[in-house]
Amino acid sequence: MHASVSAKKQQEKVAELEAEVERLQLLLGDRDADAIVKNHIKLLHQYNEVKDATQILIGRLAAWTETTIRQVHKDYDLEDED
């Protein structure tokens, strides 16, 4: 009797997981997981390049105005975090 209850719970869990897989596949569509990851990495590289360029400009502005980078961040309400 104990084994049948356990098997029933396992079947329920499998059905739950299959439903979750189906829901996620509908959400993602036919997109390939590798393609999604590659695109994400590409976007992260672009973000980092823009952020680096921005930090260079902020540094130049700080030097030009003879102030600190921290003060430029405060003056323009820029966050110190990503």
PDB file of N, CA, C and O in Angstrom:
ATOM      1  N   MET A   1       0.823  -1.192   0.000  1.00  0.00           N
ATOM      2  CA  MET A   1       0.000   0.000   0.000  1.00  0.00           C
ATOM      3  C   MET A   1       0.872   1.264   0.000  1.00  0.00           C
ATOM      4  O   MET A   1       0.571   2.217  -0.719  1.00  0.00           O
ATOM      5  N   HIS A   2       1.922   1.280   0.779  1.00  0.00           N
ATOM      6  CA  HIS A   2       2.812   2.433   0.851  1.00  0.00           C
ATOM      7  C   HIS A   2       3.433   2.738  -0.503  1.00  0.00           C
ATOM      8  O   HIS A   2       3.590   3.902  -0.869  1.00  0.00           O
ATOM      9  N   ALA A   3       3.788   1.693  -1.247  1.00  0.00           N
ATOM     10  CA  ALA A   3       4.404   1.874  -2.552  1.00  0.00           C
ATOM     11  C   ALA A   3       3.429   2.507  -3.546  1.00  0.00           C
ATOM     12  O   ALA A   3       3.845   3.317  -4.375  1.00  0.00           O
ATOM     13  N   SER A   4       2.146   2.158  -3.483  1.00  0.00           N
ATOM     14  CA  SER A   4       1.177   2.728  -4.417  1.00  0.00           C
ATOM     15  C   SER A   4       0.948   4.220  -4.149  1.00  0.00           C
ATOM     16  O   SER A   4       0.754   4.998  -5.083  1.00  0.00           O
ATOM     17  N   VAL A   5       0.972   4.605  -2.899  1.00  0.00           N
ATOM     18  CA  VAL A   5       0.831   6.028  -2.568  1.00  0.00           C
ATOM     19  C   VAL A   5       2.041   6.783  -3.086  1.00  0.00           C
ATOM     20  O   VAL A   5       1.905   7.863  -3.661  1.00  0.00           O
ATOM     21  N   SER A   6       3.200   6.229  -2.888  1.00  0.00           N
ATOM     22  CA  SER A   6       4.420   6.862  -3.358  1.00  0.00           C
ATOM     23  C   SER A   6       4.422   6.961  -4.883  1.00  0.00           C
ATOM     24  O   SER A   6       4.825   7.987  -5.431  1.00  0.00           O
ATOM     25  N   ALA A   7       3.983   5.924  -5.565  1.00  0.00           N
ATOM     26  CA  ALA A   7       3.923   5.940  -7.023  1.00  0.00           C
ATOM     27  C   ALA A   7       2.930   7.000  -7.493  1.00  0.00           C
ATOM     28  O   ALA A   7       3.173   7.691  -8.482  1.00  0.00           O
ATOM     29  N   LYS A   8       1.808   7.124  -6.777  1.00  0.00           N
ATOM     30  CA  LYS A   8       0.806   8.123  -7.134  1.00  0.00           C
ATOM     31  C   LYS A   8       1.382   9.531  -6.990  1.00  0.00           C
ATOM     32  O   LYS A   8       1.174  10.382  -7.855  1.00  0.00           O
ATOM     33  N   LYS A   9       2.105   9.775  -5.898  1.00  0.00           N
ATOM     34  CA  LYS A   9       2.718  11.090  -5.685  1.00  0.00           C
ATOM     35  C   LYS A   9       3.770  11.370  -6.752  1.00  0.00           C
ATOM     36  O   LYS A   9       3.910  12.501  -7.218  1.00  0.00           O
ATOM     37  N   GLN A  10       4.508  10.327  -7.134  1.00  0.00           N
ATOM     38  CA  GLN A  10       5.504  10.494  -8.186  1.00  0.00           C
ATOM     39  C   GLN A  10       4.830  10.868  -9.502  1.00  0.00           C
ATOM     40  O   GLN A  10       5.313  11.744 -10.219  1.00  0.00           O
ATOM     41  N   GLN A  11       3.729  10.217  -9.821  1.00  0.00           N
ATOM     42  CA  GLN A  11       3.006  10.525 -11.047  1.00  0.00           C
ATOM     43  C   GLN A  11       2.479  11.956 -11.033  1.00  0.00           C
ATOM     44  O   GLN A  11       2.508  12.647 -12.051  1.00  0.00           O
ATOM     45  N   GLU A  12       2.002  12.390  -9.884  1.00  0.00           N
ATOM     46  CA  GLU A  12       1.518  13.762  -9.761  1.00  0.00           C
ATOM     47  C   GLU A  12       2.652  14.755  -9.977  1.00  0.00           C
ATOM     48  O   GLU A  12       2.492  15.770 -10.655  1.00  0.00           O
ATOM     49  N   LYS A  13       3.796  14.440  -9.386  1.00  0.00           N
ATOM     50  CA  LYS A  13       4.958  15.323  -9.525  1.00  0.00           C
ATOM     51  C   LYS A  13       5.423  15.363 -10.981  1.00  0.00           C
ATOM     52  O   LYS A  13       5.755  16.433 -11.492  1.00  0.00           O
ATOM     53  N   VAL A  14       5.451  14.214 -11.651  1.00  0.00           N
ATOM     54  CA  VAL A  14       5.830  14.158 -13.059  1.00  0.00           C
ATOM     55  C   VAL A  14       4.850  14.987 -13.885  1.00  0.00           C
ATOM     56  O   VAL A  14       5.272  15.743 -14.761  1.00  0.00           O
ATOM     57  N   ALA A  15       3.574  14.861 -13.624  1.00  0.00           N
ATOM     58  CA  ALA A  15       2.563  15.631 -14.354  1.00  0.00           C
ATOM     59  C   ALA A  15       2.754  17.126 -14.112  1.00  0.00           C
ATOM     60  O   ALA A  15       2.615  17.927 -15.036  1.00  0.00           O
ATOM     61  N   GLU A  16       3.070  17.502 -12.881  1.00  0.00           N
ATOM     62  CA  GLU A  16       3.328  18.899 -12.533  1.00  0.00           C
ATOM     63  C   GLU A  16       4.512  19.440 -13.328  1.00  0.00           C
ATOM     64  O   GLU A  16       4.457  20.526 -13.904  1.00  0.00           O
ATOM     65  N   LEU A  17       5.580  18.653 -13.340  1.00  0.00           N
ATOM     66  CA  LEU A  17       6.789  19.076 -14.046  1.00  0.00           C
ATOM     67  C   LEU A  17       6.564  19.158 -15.553  1.00  0.00           C
ATOM     68  O   LEU A  17       7.063  20.073 -16.209  1.00  0.00           O
ATOM     69  N   GLU A  18       5.821  18.215 -16.097  1.00  0.00           N
ATOM     70  CA  GLU A  18       5.517  18.252 -17.527  1.00  0.00           C
ATOM     71  C   GLU A  18       4.688  19.481 -17.876  1.00  0.00           C
ATOM     72  O   GLU A  18       4.897  20.098 -18.921  1.00  0.00           O
ATOM     73  N   ALA A  19       3.757  19.833 -17.012  1.00  0.00           N
ATOM     74  CA  ALA A  19       2.942  21.029 -17.238  1.00  0.00           C
ATOM     75  C   ALA A  19       3.820  22.283 -17.187  1.00  0.00           C
ATOM     76  O   ALA A  19       3.640  23.207 -17.981  1.00  0.00           O
ATOM     77  N   GLU A  20       4.759  22.308 -16.260  1.00  0.00           N
ATOM     78  CA  GLU A  20       5.680  23.442 -16.148  1.00  0.00           C
ATOM     79  C   GLU A  20       6.565  23.546 -17.390  1.00  0.00           C
ATOM     80  O   GLU A  20       6.795  24.645 -17.895  1.00  0.00           O
ATOM     81  N   VAL A  21       7.056  22.424 -17.878  1.00  0.00           N
ATOM     82  CA  VAL A  21       7.868  22.410 -19.098  1.00  0.00           C
ATOM     83  C   VAL A  21       7.056  22.944 -20.267  1.00  0.00           C
ATOM     84  O   VAL A  21       7.551  23.752 -21.052  1.00  0.00           O
ATOM     85  N   GLU A  22       5.827  22.502 -20.384  1.00  0.00           N
ATOM     86  CA  GLU A  22       4.960  22.963 -21.471  1.00  0.00           C
ATOM     87  C   GLU A  22       4.711  24.464 -21.379  1.00  0.00           C
ATOM     88  O   GLU A  22       4.741  25.168 -22.388  1.00  0.00           O
ATOM     89  N   ARG A  23       4.466  24.946 -20.168  1.00  0.00           N
ATOM     90  CA  ARG A  23       4.230  26.380 -19.963  1.00  0.00           C
ATOM     91  C   ARG A  23       5.462  27.189 -20.368  1.00  0.00           C
ATOM     92  O   ARG A  23       5.346  28.223 -21.027  1.00  0.00           O
ATOM     93  N   LEU A  24       6.627  26.718 -19.974  1.00  0.00           N
ATOM     94  CA  LEU A  24       7.858  27.435 -20.309  1.00  0.00           C
ATOM     95  C   LEU A  24       8.150  27.383 -21.806  1.00  0.00           C
ATOM     96  O   LEU A  24       8.633  28.358 -22.381  1.00  0.00           O
ATOM     97  N   GLN A  25       7.860  26.255 -22.431  1.00  0.00           N
ATOM     98  CA  GLN A  25       8.067  26.157 -23.876  1.00  0.00           C
ATOM     99  C   GLN A  25       7.136  27.107 -24.621  1.00  0.00           C
ATOM    100  O   GLN A  25       7.532  27.702 -25.623  1.00  0.00           O
ATOM    101  N   LEU A  26       5.924  27.252 -24.148  1.00  0.00           N
ATOM    102  CA  LEU A  26       5.001  28.209 -24.763  1.00  0.00           C
ATOM    103  C   LEU A  26       5.504  29.640 -24.576  1.00  0.00           C
ATOM    104  O   LEU A  26       5.386  30.476 -25.471  1.00  0.00           O
ATOM    105  N   LEU A  27       6.058  29.900 -23.414  1.00  0.00           N
ATOM    106  CA  LEU A  27       6.580  31.225 -23.111  1.00  0.00           C
ATOM    107  C   LEU A  27       7.771  31.566 -24.000  1.00  0.00           C
ATOM    108  O   LEU A  27       7.872  32.681 -24.512  1.00  0.00           O
ATOM    109  N   LEU A  28       8.667  30.608 -24.181  1.00  0.00           N
ATOM    110  CA  LEU A  28       9.878  30.838 -24.970  1.00  0.00           C
ATOM    111  C   LEU A  28       9.655  30.639 -26.460  1.00  0.00           C
ATOM    112  O   LEU A  28      10.415  31.161 -27.276  1.00  0.00           O
ATOM    113  N   GLY A  29       8.643  29.906 -26.815  1.00  0.00           N
ATOM    114  CA  GLY A  29       8.418  29.605 -28.226  1.00  0.00           C
ATOM    115  C   GLY A  29       9.403  28.558 -28.700  1.00  0.00           C
ATOM    116  O   GLY A  29       9.838  27.697 -27.934  1.00  0.00           O
ATOM    117  N   ASP A  30       9.746  28.643 -29.968  1.00  0.00           N
ATOM    118  CA  ASP A  30      10.657  27.661 -30.548  1.00  0.00           C
ATOM    119  C   ASP A  30      12.108  28.102 -30.477  1.00  0.00           C
ATOM    120  O   ASP A  30      12.951  27.563 -31.194  1.00  0.00           O
ATOM    121  N   ARG A  31      12.408  29.060 -29.637  1.00  0.00           N
ATOM    122  CA  ARG A  31      13.769  29.587 -29.559  1.00  0.00           C
ATOM    123  C   ARG A  31      14.714  28.556 -28.959  1.00  0.00           C
ATOM    124  O   ARG A  31      14.378  27.858 -28.002  1.00  0.00           O
ATOM    125  N   ASP A  32      15.878  28.482 -29.534  1.00  0.00           N
ATOM    126  CA  ASP A  32      16.916  27.567 -29.084  1.00  0.00           C
ATOM    127  C   ASP A  32      17.593  28.141 -27.843  1.00  0.00           C
ATOM    128  O   ASP A  32      17.920  29.327 -27.806  1.00  0.00           O
ATOM    129  N   ALA A  33      17.804  27.312 -26.836  1.00  0.00           N
ATOM    130  CA  ALA A  33      18.415  27.770 -25.592  1.00  0.00           C
ATOM    131  C   ALA A  33      19.810  28.338 -25.836  1.00  0.00           C
ATOM    132  O   ALA A  33      20.180  29.344 -25.231  1.00  0.00           O
ATOM    133  N   ASP A  34      20.585  27.708 -26.711  1.00  0.00           N
ATOM    134  CA  ASP A  34      21.927  28.217 -27.005  1.00  0.00           C
ATOM    135  C   ASP A  34      21.866  29.600 -27.643  1.00  0.00           C
ATOM    136  O   ASP A  34      22.696  30.461 -27.353  1.00  0.00           O
ATOM    137  N   ALA A  35      20.890  29.807 -28.506  1.00  0.00           N
ATOM    138  CA  ALA A  35      20.731  31.110 -29.151  1.00  0.00           C
ATOM    139  C   ALA A  35      20.358  32.176 -28.118  1.00  0.00           C
ATOM    140  O   ALA A  35      20.832  33.310 -28.189  1.00  0.00           O
ATOM    141  N   ILE A  36      19.520  31.810 -27.174  1.00  0.00           N
ATOM    142  CA  ILE A  36      19.133  32.751 -26.116  1.00  0.00           C
ATOM    143  C   ILE A  36      20.351  33.143 -25.301  1.00  0.00           C
ATOM    144  O   ILE A  36      20.553  34.324 -25.016  1.00  0.00           O
ATOM    145  N   VAL A  37      21.170  32.161 -24.921  1.00  0.00           N
ATOM    146  CA  VAL A  37      22.369  32.427 -24.117  1.00  0.00           C
ATOM    147  C   VAL A  37      23.352  33.286 -24.907  1.00  0.00           C
ATOM    148  O   VAL A  37      23.906  34.241 -24.364  1.00  0.00           O
ATOM    149  N   LYS A  38      23.577  32.960 -26.181  1.00  0.00           N
ATOM    150  CA  LYS A  38      24.500  33.741 -27.015  1.00  0.00           C
ATOM    151  C   LYS A  38      24.028  35.184 -27.136  1.00  0.00           C
ATOM    152  O   LYS A  38      24.836  36.110 -27.064  1.00  0.00           O
ATOM    153  N   ASN A  39      22.731  35.380 -27.317  1.00  0.00           N
ATOM    154  CA  ASN A  39      22.197  36.737 -27.409  1.00  0.00           C
ATOM    155  C   ASN A  39      22.375  37.481 -26.087  1.00  0.00           C
ATOM    156  O   ASN A  39      22.712  38.665 -26.079  1.00  0.00           O
ATOM    157  N   HIS A  40      22.152  36.798 -24.989  1.00  0.00           N
ATOM    158  CA  HIS A  40      22.320  37.418 -23.676  1.00  0.00           C
ATOM    159  C   HIS A  40      23.768  37.856 -23.473  1.00  0.00           C
ATOM    160  O   HIS A  40      24.026  38.957 -22.985  1.00  0.00           O
ATOM    161  N   ILE A  41      24.708  36.997 -23.846  1.00  0.00           N
ATOM    162  CA  ILE A  41      26.126  37.329 -23.713  1.00  0.00           C
ATOM    163  C   ILE A  41      26.469  38.527 -24.596  1.00  0.00           C
ATOM    164  O   ILE A  41      27.209  39.418 -24.178  1.00  0.00           O
ATOM    165  N   LYS A  42      25.930  38.549 -25.822  1.00  0.00           N
ATOM    166  CA  LYS A  42      26.162  39.669 -26.735  1.00  0.00           C
ATOM    167  C   LYS A  42      25.654  40.976 -26.116  1.00  0.00           C
ATOM    168  O   LYS A  42      26.330  42.004 -26.166  1.00  0.00           O
ATOM    169  N   LEU A  43      24.459  40.917 -25.536  1.00  0.00           N
ATOM    170  CA  LEU A  43      23.891  42.112 -24.903  1.00  0.00           C
ATOM    171  C   LEU A  43      24.711  42.560 -23.697  1.00  0.00           C
ATOM    172  O   LEU A  43      24.867  43.758 -23.462  1.00  0.00           O
ATOM    173  N   LEU A  44      25.235  41.606 -22.936  1.00  0.00           N
ATOM    174  CA  LEU A  44      26.089  41.966 -21.795  1.00  0.00           C
ATOM    175  C   LEU A  44      27.364  42.658 -22.265  1.00  0.00           C
ATOM    176  O   LEU A  44      27.806  43.626 -21.646  1.00  0.00           O
ATOM    177  N   HIS A  45      27.959  42.170 -23.352  1.00  0.00           N
ATOM    178  CA  HIS A  45      29.158  42.811 -23.901  1.00  0.00           C
ATOM    179  C   HIS A  45      28.850  44.242 -24.336  1.00  0.00           C
ATOM    180  O   HIS A  45      29.620  45.163 -24.063  1.00  0.00           O
ATOM    181  N   GLN A  46      27.723  44.419 -25.010  1.00  0.00           N
ATOM    182  CA  GLN A  46      27.334  45.766 -25.442  1.00  0.00           C
ATOM    183  C   GLN A  46      27.131  46.683 -24.239  1.00  0.00           C
ATOM    184  O   GLN A  46      27.572  47.832 -24.240  1.00  0.00           O
ATOM    185  N   TYR A  47      26.462  46.164 -23.221  1.00  0.00           N
ATOM    186  CA  TYR A  47      26.224  46.942 -22.009  1.00  0.00           C
ATOM    187  C   TYR A  47      27.555  47.371 -21.385  1.00  0.00           C
ATOM    188  O   TYR A  47      27.734  48.531 -21.014  1.00  0.00           O
ATOM    189  N   ASN A  48      28.480  46.419 -21.277  1.00  0.00           N
ATOM    190  CA  ASN A  48      29.770  46.727 -20.660  1.00  0.00           C
ATOM    191  C   ASN A  48      30.556  47.748 -21.468  1.00  0.00           C
ATOM    192  O   ASN A  48      31.225  48.607 -20.893  1.00  0.00           O
ATOM    193  N   GLU A  49      30.486  47.668 -22.794  1.00  0.00           N
ATOM    194  CA  GLU A  49      31.175  48.650 -23.631  1.00  0.00           C
ATOM    195  C   GLU A  49      30.596  50.049 -23.426  1.00  0.00           C
ATOM    196  O   GLU A  49      31.340  51.023 -23.314  1.00  0.00           O
ATOM    197  N   VAL A  50      29.280  50.143 -23.378  1.00  0.00           N
ATOM    198  CA  VAL A  50      28.638  51.439 -23.158  1.00  0.00           C
ATOM    199  C   VAL A  50      28.969  51.970 -21.770  1.00  0.00           C
ATOM    200  O   VAL A  50      29.240  53.159 -21.603  1.00  0.00           O
ATOM    201  N   LYS A  51      28.947  51.097 -20.789  1.00  0.00           N
ATOM    202  CA  LYS A  51      29.257  51.514 -19.417  1.00  0.00           C
ATOM    203  C   LYS A  51      30.699  52.002 -19.323  1.00  0.00           C
ATOM    204  O   LYS A  51      30.965  53.023 -18.689  1.00  0.00           O
ATOM    205  N   ASP A  52      31.636  51.279 -19.953  1.00  0.00           N
ATOM    206  CA  ASP A  52      33.035  51.697 -19.936  1.00  0.00           C
ATOM    207  C   ASP A  52      33.212  53.061 -20.593  1.00  0.00           C
ATOM    208  O   ASP A  52      33.924  53.919 -20.072  1.00  0.00           O
ATOM    209  N   ALA A  53      32.562  53.258 -21.737  1.00  0.00           N
ATOM    210  CA  ALA A  53      32.649  54.544 -22.429  1.00  0.00           C
ATOM    211  C   ALA A  53      32.072  55.665 -21.565  1.00  0.00           C
ATOM    212  O   ALA A  53      32.619  56.767 -21.511  1.00  0.00           O
ATOM    213  N   THR A  54      30.980  55.372 -20.902  1.00  0.00           N
ATOM    214  CA  THR A  54      30.354  56.363 -20.026  1.00  0.00           C
ATOM    215  C   THR A  54      31.278  56.731 -18.873  1.00  0.00           C
ATOM    216  O   THR A  54      31.399  57.903 -18.514  1.00  0.00           O
ATOM    217  N   GLN A  55      31.926  55.728 -18.296  1.00  0.00           N
ATOM    218  CA  GLN A  55      32.843  55.997 -17.188  1.00  0.00           C
ATOM    219  C   GLN A  55      34.035  56.841 -17.642  1.00  0.00           C
ATOM    220  O   GLN A  55      34.521  57.683 -16.887  1.00  0.00           O
ATOM    221  N   ILE A  56      34.503  56.618 -18.866  1.00  0.00           N
ATOM    222  CA  ILE A  56      35.587  57.446 -19.408  1.00  0.00           C
ATOM    223  C   ILE A  56      35.125  58.894 -19.525  1.00  0.00           C
ATOM    224  O   ILE A  56      35.851  59.813 -19.146  1.00  0.00           O
ATOM    225  N   LEU A  57      33.918  59.097 -20.049  1.00  0.00           N
ATOM    226  CA  LEU A  57      33.388  60.457 -20.188  1.00  0.00           C
ATOM    227  C   LEU A  57      33.189  61.128 -18.833  1.00  0.00           C
ATOM    228  O   LEU A  57      33.478  62.314 -18.671  1.00  0.00           O
ATOM    229  N   ILE A  58      32.696  60.367 -17.868  1.00  0.00           N
ATOM    230  CA  ILE A  58      32.508  60.933 -16.527  1.00  0.00           C
ATOM    231  C   ILE A  58      33.854  61.315 -15.927  1.00  0.00           C
ATOM    232  O   ILE A  58      33.980  62.350 -15.273  1.00  0.00           O
ATOM    233  N   GLY A  59      34.857  60.477 -16.152  1.00  0.00           N
ATOM    234  CA  GLY A  59      36.205  60.789 -15.662  1.00  0.00           C
ATOM    235  C   GLY A  59      36.758  62.048 -16.303  1.00  0.00           C
ATOM    236  O   GLY A  59      37.370  62.877 -15.630  1.00  0.00           O
ATOM    237  N   ARG A  60      36.544  62.193 -17.617  1.00  0.00           N
ATOM    238  CA  ARG A  60      37.010  63.398 -18.309  1.00  0.00           C
ATOM    239  C   ARG A  60      36.268  64.638 -17.829  1.00  0.00           C
ATOM    240  O   ARG A  60      36.864  65.704 -17.672  1.00  0.00           O
ATOM    241  N   LEU A  61      34.962  64.495 -17.597  1.00  0.00           N
ATOM    242  CA  LEU A  61      34.176  65.617 -17.077  1.00  0.00           C
ATOM    243  C   LEU A  61      34.673  66.021 -15.694  1.00  0.00           C
ATOM    244  O   LEU A  61      34.767  67.209 -15.385  1.00  0.00           O
ATOM    245  N   ALA A  62      34.985  65.048 -14.879  1.00  0.00           N
ATOM    246  CA  ALA A  62      35.495  65.343 -13.539  1.00  0.00           C
ATOM    247  C   ALA A  62      36.831  66.081 -13.623  1.00  0.00           C
ATOM    248  O   ALA A  62      37.060  67.047 -12.896  1.00  0.00           O
ATOM    249  N   ALA A  63      37.702  65.625 -14.506  1.00  0.00           N
ATOM    250  CA  ALA A  63      39.000  66.290 -14.664  1.00  0.00           C
ATOM    251  C   ALA A  63      38.814  67.711 -15.211  1.00  0.00           C
ATOM    252  O   ALA A  63      39.472  68.648 -14.757  1.00  0.00           O
ATOM    253  N   TRP A  64      37.915  67.859 -16.186  1.00  0.00           N
ATOM    254  CA  TRP A  64      37.685  69.155 -16.805  1.00  0.00           C
ATOM    255  C   TRP A  64      37.108  70.157 -15.806  1.00  0.00           C
ATOM    256  O   TRP A  64      37.461  71.336 -15.829  1.00  0.00           O
ATOM    257  N   THR A  65      36.217  69.683 -14.928  1.00  0.00           N
ATOM    258  CA  THR A  65      35.601  70.573 -13.942  1.00  0.00           C
ATOM    259  C   THR A  65      36.385  70.601 -12.635  1.00  0.00           C
ATOM    260  O   THR A  65      35.968  71.233 -11.664  1.00  0.00           O
ATOM    261  N   GLU A  66      37.528  69.909 -12.620  1.00  0.00           N
ATOM    262  CA  GLU A  66      38.399  69.847 -11.447  1.00  0.00           C
ATOM    263  C   GLU A  66      37.637  69.402 -10.200  1.00  0.00           C
ATOM    264  O   GLU A  66      37.703  70.029  -9.143  1.00  0.00           O
ATOM    265  N   THR A  67      36.916  68.298 -10.364  1.00  0.00           N
ATOM    266  CA  THR A  67      36.175  67.707  -9.258  1.00  0.00           C
ATOM    267  C   THR A  67      36.408  66.198  -9.281  1.00  0.00           C
ATOM    268  O   THR A  67      37.207  65.699 -10.074  1.00  0.00           O
ATOM    269  N   THR A  68      35.729  65.497  -8.433  1.00  0.00           N
ATOM    270  CA  THR A  68      35.905  64.044  -8.382  1.00  0.00           C
ATOM    271  C   THR A  68      34.807  63.349  -9.175  1.00  0.00           C
ATOM    272  O   THR A  68      33.751  63.916  -9.456  1.00  0.00           O
ATOM    273  N   ILE A  69      35.091  62.120  -9.520  1.00  0.00           N
ATOM    274  CA  ILE A  69      34.086  61.307 -10.210  1.00  0.00           C
ATOM    275  C   ILE A  69      32.866  61.129  -9.314  1.00  0.00           C
ATOM    276  O   ILE A  69      31.731  61.171  -9.788  1.00  0.00           O
ATOM    277  N   ARG A  70      33.098  60.933  -8.036  1.00  0.00           N
ATOM    278  CA  ARG A  70      31.989  60.792  -7.085  1.00  0.00           C
ATOM    279  C   ARG A  70      31.099  62.031  -7.104  1.00  0.00           C
ATOM    280  O   ARG A  70      29.873  61.923  -7.056  1.00  0.00           O
ATOM    281  N   GLN A  71      31.730  63.225  -7.175  1.00  0.00           N
ATOM    282  CA  GLN A  71      30.946  64.459  -7.201  1.00  0.00           C
ATOM    283  C   GLN A  71      30.154  64.587  -8.495  1.00  0.00           C
ATOM    284  O   GLN A  71      29.024  65.076  -8.481  1.00  0.00           O
ATOM    285  N   VAL A  72      30.731  64.153  -9.612  1.00  0.00           N
ATOM    286  CA  VAL A  72      29.998  64.173 -10.882  1.00  0.00           C
ATOM    287  C   VAL A  72      28.779  63.268 -10.781  1.00  0.00           C
ATOM    288  O   VAL A  72      27.693  63.622 -11.242  1.00  0.00           O
ATOM    289  N   HIS A  73      28.963  62.099 -10.175  1.00  0.00           N
ATOM    290  CA  HIS A  73      27.829  61.196  -9.976  1.00  0.00           C
ATOM    291  C   HIS A  73      26.733  61.875  -9.155  1.00  0.00           C
ATOM    292  O   HIS A  73      25.551  61.778  -9.485  1.00  0.00           O
ATOM    293  N   LYS A  74      27.131  62.558  -8.089  1.00  0.00           N
ATOM    294  CA  LYS A  74      26.143  63.251  -7.252  1.00  0.00           C
ATOM    295  C   LYS A  74      25.474  64.385  -8.025  1.00  0.00           C
ATOM    296  O   LYS A  74      24.256  64.548  -7.955  1.00  0.00           O
ATOM    297  N   ASP A  75      26.261  65.167  -8.760  1.00  0.00           N
ATOM    298  CA  ASP A  75      25.723  66.314  -9.492  1.00  0.00           C
ATOM    299  C   ASP A  75      24.684  65.906 -10.529  1.00  0.00           C
ATOM    300  O   ASP A  75      23.725  66.637 -10.776  1.00  0.00           O
ATOM    301  N   TYR A  76      24.877  64.733 -11.137  1.00  0.00           N
ATOM    302  CA  TYR A  76      23.972  64.277 -12.194  1.00  0.00           C
ATOM    303  C   TYR A  76      23.030  63.165 -11.730  1.00  0.00           C
ATOM    304  O   TYR A  76      22.393  62.502 -12.548  1.00  0.00           O
ATOM    305  N   ASP A  77      22.948  62.969 -10.421  1.00  0.00           N
ATOM    306  CA  ASP A  77      22.077  61.946  -9.839  1.00  0.00           C
ATOM    307  C   ASP A  77      22.311  60.569 -10.458  1.00  0.00           C
ATOM    308  O   ASP A  77      21.365  59.856 -10.792  1.00  0.00           O
ATOM    309  N   LEU A  78      23.571  60.213 -10.603  1.00  0.00           N
ATOM    310  CA  LEU A  78      23.940  58.900 -11.145  1.00  0.00           C
ATOM    311  C   LEU A  78      24.168  57.930  -9.993  1.00  0.00           C
ATOM    312  O   LEU A  78      24.741  58.292  -8.966  1.00  0.00           O
ATOM    313  N   GLU A  79      23.721  56.719 -10.172  1.00  0.00           N
ATOM    314  CA  GLU A  79      23.917  55.709  -9.150  1.00  0.00           C
ATOM    315  C   GLU A  79      25.335  55.160  -9.232  1.00  0.00           C
ATOM    316  O   GLU A  79      25.927  55.116 -10.310  1.00  0.00           O
ATOM    317  N   ASP A  80      25.875  54.744  -8.096  1.00  0.00           N
ATOM    318  CA  ASP A  80      27.213  54.161  -8.065  1.00  0.00           C
ATOM    319  C   ASP A  80      27.195  52.685  -8.404  1.00  0.00           C
ATOM    320  O   ASP A  80      28.249  52.080  -8.604  1.00  0.00           O
ATOM    321  N   GLU A  81      26.008  52.098  -8.471  1.00  0.00           N
ATOM    322  CA  GLU A  81      25.882  50.660  -8.726  1.00  0.00           C
ATOM    323  C   GLU A  81      25.348  50.429 -10.129  1.00  0.00           C
ATOM    324  O   GLU A  81      24.817  51.344 -10.759  1.00  0.00           O
ATOM    325  N   ASP A  82      25.494  49.186 -10.623  1.00  0.00           N
ATOM    326  CA  ASP A  82      24.961  48.815 -11.951  1.00  0.00           C
ATOM    327  C   ASP A  82      23.466  48.828 -11.935  1.00  0.00           C
ATOM    328  O   ASP A  82      22.835  48.545 -12.953  1.00  0.00           O
TER     329      ASP A  82
END
